[in-house]
């Protein structure tokens, strides 16, 4: 496949020529991984919040007034 209309494939290019593409791909992957991690913790926290609290037997965590 021709990259950027140069008539060469990425395999034939000098690594310095495609470093910016590679770096951009790494940045995108890092962002996606970070977002996936945040999503995991959001879901975990939502799950924790919706469990009955062992001390109160009420759904969710106790408020400061209940303690």
mmJSON file of the N, C-alpha and C atoms, coordinates in Angstrom:
{"data_MODEL":{"atom_site":{
"group_PDB":["ATOM","ATOM","ATOM","ATOM","ATOM","ATOM","ATOM","ATOM","ATOM","ATOM","ATOM","ATOM","ATOM","ATOM","ATOM","ATOM","ATOM","ATOM","ATOM","ATOM","ATOM","ATOM","ATOM","ATOM","ATOM","ATOM","ATOM","ATOM","ATOM","ATOM","ATOM","ATOM","ATOM","ATOM","ATOM","ATOM","ATOM","ATOM","ATOM","ATOM","ATOM","ATOM","ATOM","ATOM","ATOM","ATOM","ATOM","ATOM","ATOM","ATOM","ATOM","ATOM","ATOM","ATOM","ATOM","ATOM","ATOM","ATOM","ATOM","ATOM","ATOM","ATOM","ATOM","ATOM","ATOM","ATOM","ATOM","ATOM","ATOM","ATOM","ATOM","ATOM","ATOM","ATOM","ATOM","ATOM","ATOM","ATOM","ATOM","ATOM","ATOM","ATOM","ATOM","ATOM","ATOM","ATOM","ATOM","ATOM","ATOM","ATOM","ATOM","ATOM","ATOM","ATOM","ATOM","ATOM","ATOM","ATOM","ATOM","ATOM","ATOM","ATOM","ATOM","ATOM","ATOM","ATOM","ATOM","ATOM","ATOM","ATOM","ATOM","ATOM","ATOM","ATOM","ATOM","ATOM","ATOM","ATOM","ATOM","ATOM","ATOM","ATOM","ATOM","ATOM","ATOM","ATOM","ATOM","ATOM","ATOM","ATOM","ATOM","ATOM","ATOM","ATOM","ATOM","ATOM","ATOM","ATOM","ATOM","ATOM","ATOM","ATOM","ATOM","ATOM","ATOM","ATOM","ATOM","ATOM","ATOM","ATOM","ATOM","ATOM","ATOM","ATOM","ATOM","ATOM","ATOM","ATOM","ATOM","ATOM","ATOM","ATOM","ATOM","ATOM","ATOM","ATOM","ATOM","ATOM","ATOM","ATOM","ATOM","ATOM","ATOM","ATOM","ATOM","ATOM","ATOM","ATOM","ATOM","ATOM","ATOM","ATOM","ATOM","ATOM","ATOM","ATOM","ATOM","ATOM","ATOM","ATOM","ATOM","ATOM","ATOM","ATOM","ATOM","ATOM","ATOM","ATOM","ATOM","ATOM","ATOM"],
"id":[1,2,3,4,5,6,7,8,9,10,11,12,13,14,15,16,17,18,19,20,21,22,23,24,25,26,27,28,29,30,31,32,33,34,35,36,37,38,39,40,41,42,43,44,45,46,47,48,49,50,51,52,53,54,55,56,57,58,59,60,61,62,63,64,65,66,67,68,69,70,71,72,73,74,75,76,77,78,79,80,81,82,83,84,85,86,87,88,89,90,91,92,93,94,95,96,97,98,99,100,101,102,103,104,105,106,107,108,109,110,111,112,113,114,115,116,117,118,119,120,121,122,123,124,125,126,127,128,129,130,131,132,133,134,135,136,137,138,139,140,141,142,143,144,145,146,147,148,149,150,151,152,153,154,155,156,157,158,159,160,161,162,163,164,165,166,167,168,169,170,171,172,173,174,175,176,177,178,179,180,181,182,183,184,185,186,187,188,189,190,191,192,193,194,195,196,197,198,199,200,201],
"type_symbol":["N","C","C","N","C","C","N","C","C","N","C","C","N","C","C","N","C","C","N","C","C","N","C","C","N","C","C","N","C","C","N","C","C","N","C","C","N","C","C","N","C","C","N","C","C","N","C","C","N","C","C","N","C","C","N","C","C","N","C","C","N","C","C","N","C","C","N","C","C","N","C","C","N","C","C","N","C","C","N","C","C","N","C","C","N","C","C","N","C","C","N","C","C","N","C","C","N","C","C","N","C","C","N","C","C","N","C","C","N","C","C","N","C","C","N","C","C","N","C","C","N","C","C","N","C","C","N","C","C","N","C","C","N","C","C","N","C","C","N","C","C","N","C","C","N","C","C","N","C","C","N","C","C","N","C","C","N","C","C","N","C","C","N","C","C","N","C","C","N","C","C","N","C","C","N","C","C","N","C","C","N","C","C","N","C","C","N","C","C","N","C","C","N","C","C","N","C","C","N","C","C"],
"label_atom_id":["N","CA","C","N","CA","C","N","CA","C","N","CA","C","N","CA","C","N","CA","C","N","CA","C","N","CA","C","N","CA","C","N","CA","C","N","CA","C","N","CA","C","N","CA","C","N","CA","C","N","CA","C","N","CA","C","N","CA","C","N","CA","C","N","CA","C","N","CA","C","N","CA","C","N","CA","C","N","CA","C","N","CA","C","N","CA","C","N","CA","C","N","CA","C","N","CA","C","N","CA","C","N","CA","C","N","CA","C","N","CA","C","N","CA","C","N","CA","C","N","CA","C","N","CA","C","N","CA","C","N","CA","C","N","CA","C","N","CA","C","N","CA","C","N","CA","C","N","CA","C","N","CA","C","N","CA","C","N","CA","C","N","CA","C","N","CA","C","N","CA","C","N","CA","C","N","CA","C","N","CA","C","N","CA","C","N","CA","C","N","CA","C","N","CA","C","N","CA","C","N","CA","C","N","CA","C","N","CA","C","N","CA","C","N","CA","C","N","CA","C","N","CA","C","N","CA","C","N","CA","C","N","CA","C"],
"label_alt_id":[null,null,null,null,null,null,null,null,null,null,null,null,null,null,null,null,null,null,null,null,null,null,null,null,null,null,null,null,null,null,null,null,null,null,null,null,null,null,null,null,null,null,null,null,null,null,null,null,null,null,null,null,null,null,null,null,null,null,null,null,null,null,null,null,null,null,null,null,null,null,null,null,null,null,null,null,null,null,null,null,null,null,null,null,null,null,null,null,null,null,null,null,null,null,null,null,null,null,null,null,null,null,null,null,null,null,null,null,null,null,null,null,null,null,null,null,null,null,null,null,null,null,null,null,null,null,null,null,null,null,null,null,null,null,null,null,null,null,null,null,null,null,null,null,null,null,null,null,null,null,null,null,null,null,null,null,null,null,null,null,null,null,null,null,null,null,null,null,null,null,null,null,null,null,null,null,null,null,null,null,null,null,null,null,null,null,null,null,null,null,null,null,null,null,null,null,null,null,null,null,null],
"label_comp_id":["UNK","UNK","UNK","UNK","UNK","UNK","UNK","UNK","UNK","UNK","UNK","UNK","UNK","UNK","UNK","UNK","UNK","UNK","UNK","UNK","UNK","UNK","UNK","UNK","UNK","UNK","UNK","UNK","UNK","UNK","UNK","UNK","UNK","UNK","UNK","UNK","UNK","UNK","UNK","UNK","UNK","UNK","UNK","UNK","UNK","UNK","UNK","UNK","UNK","UNK","UNK","UNK","UNK","UNK","UNK","UNK","UNK","UNK","UNK","UNK","UNK","UNK","UNK","UNK","UNK","UNK","UNK","UNK","UNK","UNK","UNK","UNK","UNK","UNK","UNK","UNK","UNK","UNK","UNK","UNK","UNK","UNK","UNK","UNK","UNK","UNK","UNK","UNK","UNK","UNK","UNK","UNK","UNK","UNK","UNK","UNK","UNK","UNK","UNK","UNK","UNK","UNK","UNK","UNK","UNK","UNK","UNK","UNK","UNK","UNK","UNK","UNK","UNK","UNK","UNK","UNK","UNK","UNK","UNK","UNK","UNK","UNK","UNK","UNK","UNK","UNK","UNK","UNK","UNK","UNK","UNK","UNK","UNK","UNK","UNK","UNK","UNK","UNK","UNK","UNK","UNK","UNK","UNK","UNK","UNK","UNK","UNK","UNK","UNK","UNK","UNK","UNK","UNK","UNK","UNK","UNK","UNK","UNK","UNK","UNK","UNK","UNK","UNK","UNK","UNK","UNK","UNK","UNK","UNK","UNK","UNK","UNK","UNK","UNK","UNK","UNK","UNK","UNK","UNK","UNK","UNK","UNK","UNK","UNK","UNK","UNK","UNK","UNK","UNK","UNK","UNK","UNK","UNK","UNK","UNK","UNK","UNK","UNK","UNK","UNK","UNK"],
"label_asym_id":["A","A","A","A","A","A","A","A","A","A","A","A","A","A","A","A","A","A","A","A","A","A","A","A","A","A","A","A","A","A","A","A","A","A","A","A","A","A","A","A","A","A","A","A","A","A","A","A","A","A","A","A","A","A","A","A","A","A","A","A","A","A","A","A","A","A","A","A","A","A","A","A","A","A","A","A","A","A","A","A","A","A","A","A","A","A","A","A","A","A","A","A","A","A","A","A","A","A","A","A","A","A","A","A","A","A","A","A","A","A","A","A","A","A","A","A","A","A","A","A","A","A","A","A","A","A","A","A","A","A","A","A","A","A","A","A","A","A","A","A","A","A","A","A","A","A","A","A","A","A","A","A","A","A","A","A","A","A","A","A","A","A","A","A","A","A","A","A","A","A","A","A","A","A","A","A","A","A","A","A","A","A","A","A","A","A","A","A","A","A","A","A","A","A","A","A","A","A","A","A","A"],
"label_entity_id":["1","1","1","1","1","1","1","1","1","1","1","1","1","1","1","1","1","1","1","1","1","1","1","1","1","1","1","1","1","1","1","1","1","1","1","1","1","1","1","1","1","1","1","1","1","1","1","1","1","1","1","1","1","1","1","1","1","1","1","1","1","1","1","1","1","1","1","1","1","1","1","1","1","1","1","1","1","1","1","1","1","1","1","1","1","1","1","1","1","1","1","1","1","1","1","1","1","1","1","1","1","1","1","1","1","1","1","1","1","1","1","1","1","1","1","1","1","1","1","1","1","1","1","1","1","1","1","1","1","1","1","1","1","1","1","1","1","1","1","1","1","1","1","1","1","1","1","1","1","1","1","1","1","1","1","1","1","1","1","1","1","1","1","1","1","1","1","1","1","1","1","1","1","1","1","1","1","1","1","1","1","1","1","1","1","1","1","1","1","1","1","1","1","1","1","1","1","1","1","1","1"],
"label_seq_id":[1,1,1,2,2,2,3,3,3,4,4,4,5,5,5,6,6,6,7,7,7,8,8,8,9,9,9,10,10,10,11,11,11,12,12,12,13,13,13,14,14,14,15,15,15,16,16,16,17,17,17,18,18,18,19,19,19,20,20,20,21,21,21,22,22,22,23,23,23,24,24,24,25,25,25,26,26,26,27,27,27,28,28,28,29,29,29,30,30,30,31,31,31,32,32,32,33,33,33,34,34,34,35,35,35,36,36,36,37,37,37,38,38,38,39,39,39,40,40,40,41,41,41,42,42,42,43,43,43,44,44,44,45,45,45,46,46,46,47,47,47,48,48,48,49,49,49,50,50,50,51,51,51,52,52,52,53,53,53,54,54,54,55,55,55,56,56,56,57,57,57,58,58,58,59,59,59,60,60,60,61,61,61,62,62,62,63,63,63,64,64,64,65,65,65,66,66,66,67,67,67],
"pdbx_PDB_ins_code":[null,null,null,null,null,null,null,null,null,null,null,null,null,null,null,null,null,null,null,null,null,null,null,null,null,null,null,null,null,null,null,null,null,null,null,null,null,null,null,null,null,null,null,null,null,null,null,null,null,null,null,null,null,null,null,null,null,null,null,null,null,null,null,null,null,null,null,null,null,null,null,null,null,null,null,null,null,null,null,null,null,null,null,null,null,null,null,null,null,null,null,null,null,null,null,null,null,null,null,null,null,null,null,null,null,null,null,null,null,null,null,null,null,null,null,null,null,null,null,null,null,null,null,null,null,null,null,null,null,null,null,null,null,null,null,null,null,null,null,null,null,null,null,null,null,null,null,null,null,null,null,null,null,null,null,null,null,null,null,null,null,null,null,null,null,null,null,null,null,null,null,null,null,null,null,null,null,null,null,null,null,null,null,null,null,null,null,null,null,null,null,null,null,null,null,null,null,null,null,null,null],
"Cartn_x":[0.846,0.0,0.886,0.503,1.264,0.909,1.938,1.709,2.035,1.091,1.285,1.705,1.343,1.616,3.091,3.926,5.371,5.81,4.929,5.302,6.036,6.164,6.817,5.841,6.069,5.264,5.985,5.303,5.936,7.131,7.129,8.268,9.532,9.344,10.498,10.973,10.194,10.529,11.533,12.27,13.158,12.284,12.629,11.797,11.564,12.52,12.342,11.201,10.913,9.857,8.459,8.336,6.997,6.916,7.916,7.911,6.705,6.318,5.185,3.878,3.729,2.53,2.527,3.717,3.824,3.557,4.131,3.929,2.456,1.805,0.381,-0.434,-0.077,-0.786,-0.582,0.626,0.905,0.1,0.034,-0.758,-2.23,-2.755,-4.163,-4.397,-3.491,-3.644,-3.578,-2.697,-2.574,-3.858,-4.413,-5.661,-6.788,-6.873,-7.934,-7.782,-6.534,-6.284,-6.669,-6.328,-6.672,-8.188,-8.881,-10.341,-10.968,-10.401,-10.934,-10.732,-9.584,-9.331,-10.285,-10.522,-11.461,-12.865,-13.24,-14.561,-14.687,-13.61,-13.62,-13.871,-13.13,-13.28,-14.629,-15.156,-16.499,-17.533,-17.431,-18.398,-18.225,-16.971,-16.728,-17.323,-17.122,-17.643,-19.167,-19.754,-21.217,-21.721,-21.024,-21.42,-21.33,-20.238,-20.048,-21.158,-21.466,-22.481,-23.856,-24.133,-25.476,-25.605,-24.533,-24.643,-25.235,-25.95,-26.432,-25.237,-25.299,-24.212,-24.373,-23.296,-23.442,-23.902,-23.557,-23.943,-25.396,-25.935,-27.251,-28.308,-27.869,-28.822,-29.62,-29.246,-29.936,-29.128,-29.803,-29.043,-28.1,-26.948,-25.979,-25.159,-24.198,-23.359,-24.09,-23.752,-24.458,-24.089,-25.038,-24.728,-24.082,-23.55,-22.912,-23.935,-25.207,-26.238,-26.564,-26.432,-26.814,-25.763,-24.535,-23.441,-23.498],
"Cartn_y":[-1.188,0.0,1.243,2.189,3.427,4.359,4.808,5.721,7.14,8.028,9.466,9.791,8.946,9.24,9.268,8.593,8.623,7.507,6.544,5.428,4.334,4.466,3.435,2.94,1.715,1.194,1.521,1.338,1.661,0.77,-0.46,-1.367,-0.845,-0.101,0.412,1.76,2.352,3.685,3.624,4.691,4.849,5.04,4.392,4.551,6.012,6.873,8.287,8.898,8.341,8.892,8.553,7.428,7.09,7.166,7.752,7.851,8.64,9.691,10.499,9.709,8.83,7.982,6.987,6.391,5.415,6.086,7.258,7.972,8.332,8.747,9.082,7.835,6.691,5.449,5.057,5.244,4.936,5.856,7.141,8.078,7.685,7.313,6.903,5.661,4.69,3.468,3.764,4.687,5.059,5.707,6.603,7.269,6.244,5.332,4.324,3.426,3.056,2.214,2.954,4.243,5.041,5.142,5.395,5.497,4.173,3.06,1.754,1.525,1.945,1.799,2.638,3.86,4.723,4.135,3.599,2.98,1.795,1.011,-0.129,0.347,1.382,1.854,2.518,3.223,3.806,2.71,1.656,0.557,-0.145,-0.327,-0.979,-0.145,1.166,2.037,2.039,2.051,1.984,0.679,-0.42,-1.711,-1.673,-1.115,-1.028,-0.175,0.945,1.855,1.209,0.291,-0.29,-1.544,-1.985,-3.137,-2.662,-3.528,-3.151,-2.977,-1.955,-1.739,-2.701,-3.396,-4.431,-3.89,-2.66,-2.121,-1.666,-1.296,-0.675,-1.537,-2.415,-3.219,-2.416,-1.136,-0.283,-0.244,-0.022,0.047,1.245,1.05,2.144,2.315,3.203,3.487,4.452,4.431,5.306,6.762,7.638,9.06,9.481,10.666,11.133,11.271,11.441,11.571,10.22,9.139,7.82,7.231,7.689,7.072,7.527],
"Cartn_z":[0.0,0.0,0.0,-0.778,-0.906,0.254,0.95,2.075,1.661,1.864,1.643,0.21,-0.741,-2.144,-2.51,-1.713,-1.982,-2.913,-3.174,-4.029,-3.269,-1.968,-1.162,-0.111,0.348,1.456,2.749,3.849,5.127,5.398,4.822,5.026,4.341,3.266,2.522,3.045,3.937,4.419,5.559,5.708,6.848,8.091,9.214,10.413,10.809,10.525,10.856,10.046,8.867,8.013,8.533,9.241,9.732,11.255,11.881,13.345,13.844,13.128,13.597,13.526,12.516,12.449,13.598,13.823,14.901,16.251,16.452,17.713,17.907,16.816,16.912,17.267,16.685,16.989,18.451,18.946,20.351,21.261,20.908,21.719,21.729,20.543,20.48,21.335,21.239,22.02,23.515,23.904,25.309,25.806,25.007,25.386,25.503,24.538,24.579,25.803,26.111,27.277,28.555,28.624,29.802,29.944,28.812,28.862,29.271,28.783,29.163,30.654,31.179,32.609,33.438,32.995,33.715,33.683,32.525,32.399,33.367,33.465,34.388,35.816,36.259,37.64,37.866,36.836,36.974,37.193,36.382,36.526,37.864,38.285,39.576,40.706,40.653,41.712,41.7,40.508,40.411,41.027,40.753,41.312,42.84,43.362,44.808,45.432,44.802,45.35,45.406,44.499,44.439,45.302,45.953,46.872,48.195,48.882,50.21,51.16,51.981,52.919,54.092,54.5,55.524,56.885,57.206,58.514,58.558,57.432,57.407,56.735,55.852,55.12,54.119,53.924,52.972,51.68,50.548,49.304,49.308,48.768,48.652,49.919,49.835,50.987,51.918,53.197,54.136,53.895,54.123,54.043,55.356,55.396,56.63,57.764,57.429,58.458,59.095,58.306,58.814,59.753,59.62,60.382,61.833],
"occupancy":[1.0,1.0,1.0,1.0,1.0,1.0,1.0,1.0,1.0,1.0,1.0,1.0,1.0,1.0,1.0,1.0,1.0,1.0,1.0,1.0,1.0,1.0,1.0,1.0,1.0,1.0,1.0,1.0,1.0,1.0,1.0,1.0,1.0,1.0,1.0,1.0,1.0,1.0,1.0,1.0,1.0,1.0,1.0,1.0,1.0,1.0,1.0,1.0,1.0,1.0,1.0,1.0,1.0,1.0,1.0,1.0,1.0,1.0,1.0,1.0,1.0,1.0,1.0,1.0,1.0,1.0,1.0,1.0,1.0,1.0,1.0,1.0,1.0,1.0,1.0,1.0,1.0,1.0,1.0,1.0,1.0,1.0,1.0,1.0,1.0,1.0,1.0,1.0,1.0,1.0,1.0,1.0,1.0,1.0,1.0,1.0,1.0,1.0,1.0,1.0,1.0,1.0,1.0,1.0,1.0,1.0,1.0,1.0,1.0,1.0,1.0,1.0,1.0,1.0,1.0,1.0,1.0,1.0,1.0,1.0,1.0,1.0,1.0,1.0,1.0,1.0,1.0,1.0,1.0,1.0,1.0,1.0,1.0,1.0,1.0,1.0,1.0,1.0,1.0,1.0,1.0,1.0,1.0,1.0,1.0,1.0,1.0,1.0,1.0,1.0,1.0,1.0,1.0,1.0,1.0,1.0,1.0,1.0,1.0,1.0,1.0,1.0,1.0,1.0,1.0,1.0,1.0,1.0,1.0,1.0,1.0,1.0,1.0,1.0,1.0,1.0,1.0,1.0,1.0,1.0,1.0,1.0,1.0,1.0,1.0,1.0,1.0,1.0,1.0,1.0,1.0,1.0,1.0,1.0,1.0,1.0,1.0,1.0,1.0,1.0,1.0],
"B_iso_or_equiv":[0.0,0.0,0.0,0.0,0.0,0.0,0.0,0.0,0.0,0.0,0.0,0.0,0.0,0.0,0.0,0.0,0.0,0.0,0.0,0.0,0.0,0.0,0.0,0.0,0.0,0.0,0.0,0.0,0.0,0.0,0.0,0.0,0.0,0.0,0.0,0.0,0.0,0.0,0.0,0.0,0.0,0.0,0.0,0.0,0.0,0.0,0.0,0.0,0.0,0.0,0.0,0.0,0.0,0.0,0.0,0.0,0.0,0.0,0.0,0.0,0.0,0.0,0.0,0.0,0.0,0.0,0.0,0.0,0.0,0.0,0.0,0.0,0.0,0.0,0.0,0.0,0.0,0.0,0.0,0.0,0.0,0.0,0.0,0.0,0.0,0.0,0.0,0.0,0.0,0.0,0.0,0.0,0.0,0.0,0.0,0.0,0.0,0.0,0.0,0.0,0.0,0.0,0.0,0.0,0.0,0.0,0.0,0.0,0.0,0.0,0.0,0.0,0.0,0.0,0.0,0.0,0.0,0.0,0.0,0.0,0.0,0.0,0.0,0.0,0.0,0.0,0.0,0.0,0.0,0.0,0.0,0.0,0.0,0.0,0.0,0.0,0.0,0.0,0.0,0.0,0.0,0.0,0.0,0.0,0.0,0.0,0.0,0.0,0.0,0.0,0.0,0.0,0.0,0.0,0.0,0.0,0.0,0.0,0.0,0.0,0.0,0.0,0.0,0.0,0.0,0.0,0.0,0.0,0.0,0.0,0.0,0.0,0.0,0.0,0.0,0.0,0.0,0.0,0.0,0.0,0.0,0.0,0.0,0.0,0.0,0.0,0.0,0.0,0.0,0.0,0.0,0.0,0.0,0.0,0.0,0.0,0.0,0.0,0.0,0.0,0.0],
"pdbx_formal_charge":[null,null,null,null,null,null,null,null,null,null,null,null,null,null,null,null,null,null,null,null,null,null,null,null,null,null,null,null,null,null,null,null,null,null,null,null,null,null,null,null,null,null,null,null,null,null,null,null,null,null,null,null,null,null,null,null,null,null,null,null,null,null,null,null,null,null,null,null,null,null,null,null,null,null,null,null,null,null,null,null,null,null,null,null,null,null,null,null,null,null,null,null,null,null,null,null,null,null,null,null,null,null,null,null,null,null,null,null,null,null,null,null,null,null,null,null,null,null,null,null,null,null,null,null,null,null,null,null,null,null,null,null,null,null,null,null,null,null,null,null,null,null,null,null,null,null,null,null,null,null,null,null,null,null,null,null,null,null,null,null,null,null,null,null,null,null,null,null,null,null,null,null,null,null,null,null,null,null,null,null,null,null,null,null,null,null,null,null,null,null,null,null,null,null,null,null,null,null,null,null,null],
"auth_seq_id":[1,1,1,2,2,2,3,3,3,4,4,4,5,5,5,6,6,6,7,7,7,8,8,8,9,9,9,10,10,10,11,11,11,12,12,12,13,13,13,14,14,14,15,15,15,16,16,16,17,17,17,18,18,18,19,19,19,20,20,20,21,21,21,22,22,22,23,23,23,24,24,24,25,25,25,26,26,26,27,27,27,28,28,28,29,29,29,30,30,30,31,31,31,32,32,32,33,33,33,34,34,34,35,35,35,36,36,36,37,37,37,38,38,38,39,39,39,40,40,40,41,41,41,42,42,42,43,43,43,44,44,44,45,45,45,46,46,46,47,47,47,48,48,48,49,49,49,50,50,50,51,51,51,52,52,52,53,53,53,54,54,54,55,55,55,56,56,56,57,57,57,58,58,58,59,59,59,60,60,60,61,61,61,62,62,62,63,63,63,64,64,64,65,65,65,66,66,66,67,67,67],
"auth_comp_id":["UNK","UNK","UNK","UNK","UNK","UNK","UNK","UNK","UNK","UNK","UNK","UNK","UNK","UNK","UNK","UNK","UNK","UNK","UNK","UNK","UNK","UNK","UNK","UNK","UNK","UNK","UNK","UNK","UNK","UNK","UNK","UNK","UNK","UNK","UNK","UNK","UNK","UNK","UNK","UNK","UNK","UNK","UNK","UNK","UNK","UNK","UNK","UNK","UNK","UNK","UNK","UNK","UNK","UNK","UNK","UNK","UNK","UNK","UNK","UNK","UNK","UNK","UNK","UNK","UNK","UNK","UNK","UNK","UNK","UNK","UNK","UNK","UNK","UNK","UNK","UNK","UNK","UNK","UNK","UNK","UNK","UNK","UNK","UNK","UNK","UNK","UNK","UNK","UNK","UNK","UNK","UNK","UNK","UNK","UNK","UNK","UNK","UNK","UNK","UNK","UNK","UNK","UNK","UNK","UNK","UNK","UNK","UNK","UNK","UNK","UNK","UNK","UNK","UNK","UNK","UNK","UNK","UNK","UNK","UNK","UNK","UNK","UNK","UNK","UNK","UNK","UNK","UNK","UNK","UNK","UNK","UNK","UNK","UNK","UNK","UNK","UNK","UNK","UNK","UNK","UNK","UNK","UNK","UNK","UNK","UNK","UNK","UNK","UNK","UNK","UNK","UNK","UNK","UNK","UNK","UNK","UNK","UNK","UNK","UNK","UNK","UNK","UNK","UNK","UNK","UNK","UNK","UNK","UNK","UNK","UNK","UNK","UNK","UNK","UNK","UNK","UNK","UNK","UNK","UNK","UNK","UNK","UNK","UNK","UNK","UNK","UNK","UNK","UNK","UNK","UNK","UNK","UNK","UNK","UNK","UNK","UNK","UNK","UNK","UNK","UNK"],
"auth_asym_id":["A","A","A","A","A","A","A","A","A","A","A","A","A","A","A","A","A","A","A","A","A","A","A","A","A","A","A","A","A","A","A","A","A","A","A","A","A","A","A","A","A","A","A","A","A","A","A","A","A","A","A","A","A","A","A","A","A","A","A","A","A","A","A","A","A","A","A","A","A","A","A","A","A","A","A","A","A","A","A","A","A","A","A","A","A","A","A","A","A","A","A","A","A","A","A","A","A","A","A","A","A","A","A","A","A","A","A","A","A","A","A","A","A","A","A","A","A","A","A","A","A","A","A","A","A","A","A","A","A","A","A","A","A","A","A","A","A","A","A","A","A","A","A","A","A","A","A","A","A","A","A","A","A","A","A","A","A","A","A","A","A","A","A","A","A","A","A","A","A","A","A","A","A","A","A","A","A","A","A","A","A","A","A","A","A","A","A","A","A","A","A","A","A","A","A","A","A","A","A","A","A"],
"auth_atom_id":["N","CA","C","N","CA","C","N","CA","C","N","CA","C","N","CA","C","N","CA","C","N","CA","C","N","CA","C","N","CA","C","N","CA","C","N","CA","C","N","CA","C","N","CA","C","N","CA","C","N","CA","C","N","CA","C","N","CA","C","N","CA","C","N","CA","C","N","CA","C","N","CA","C","N","CA","C","N","CA","C","N","CA","C","N","CA","C","N","CA","C","N","CA","C","N","CA","C","N","CA","C","N","CA","C","N","CA","C","N","CA","C","N","CA","C","N","CA","C","N","CA","C","N","CA","C","N","CA","C","N","CA","C","N","CA","C","N","CA","C","N","CA","C","N","CA","C","N","CA","C","N","CA","C","N","CA","C","N","CA","C","N","CA","C","N","CA","C","N","CA","C","N","CA","C","N","CA","C","N","CA","C","N","CA","C","N","CA","C","N","CA","C","N","CA","C","N","CA","C","N","CA","C","N","CA","C","N","CA","C","N","CA","C","N","CA","C","N","CA","C","N","CA","C","N","CA","C","N","CA","C","N","CA","C"],
"pdbx_PDB_model_num":[1,1,1,1,1,1,1,1,1,1,1,1,1,1,1,1,1,1,1,1,1,1,1,1,1,1,1,1,1,1,1,1,1,1,1,1,1,1,1,1,1,1,1,1,1,1,1,1,1,1,1,1,1,1,1,1,1,1,1,1,1,1,1,1,1,1,1,1,1,1,1,1,1,1,1,1,1,1,1,1,1,1,1,1,1,1,1,1,1,1,1,1,1,1,1,1,1,1,1,1,1,1,1,1,1,1,1,1,1,1,1,1,1,1,1,1,1,1,1,1,1,1,1,1,1,1,1,1,1,1,1,1,1,1,1,1,1,1,1,1,1,1,1,1,1,1,1,1,1,1,1,1,1,1,1,1,1,1,1,1,1,1,1,1,1,1,1,1,1,1,1,1,1,1,1,1,1,1,1,1,1,1,1,1,1,1,1,1,1,1,1,1,1,1,1,1,1,1,1,1,1]
}}}
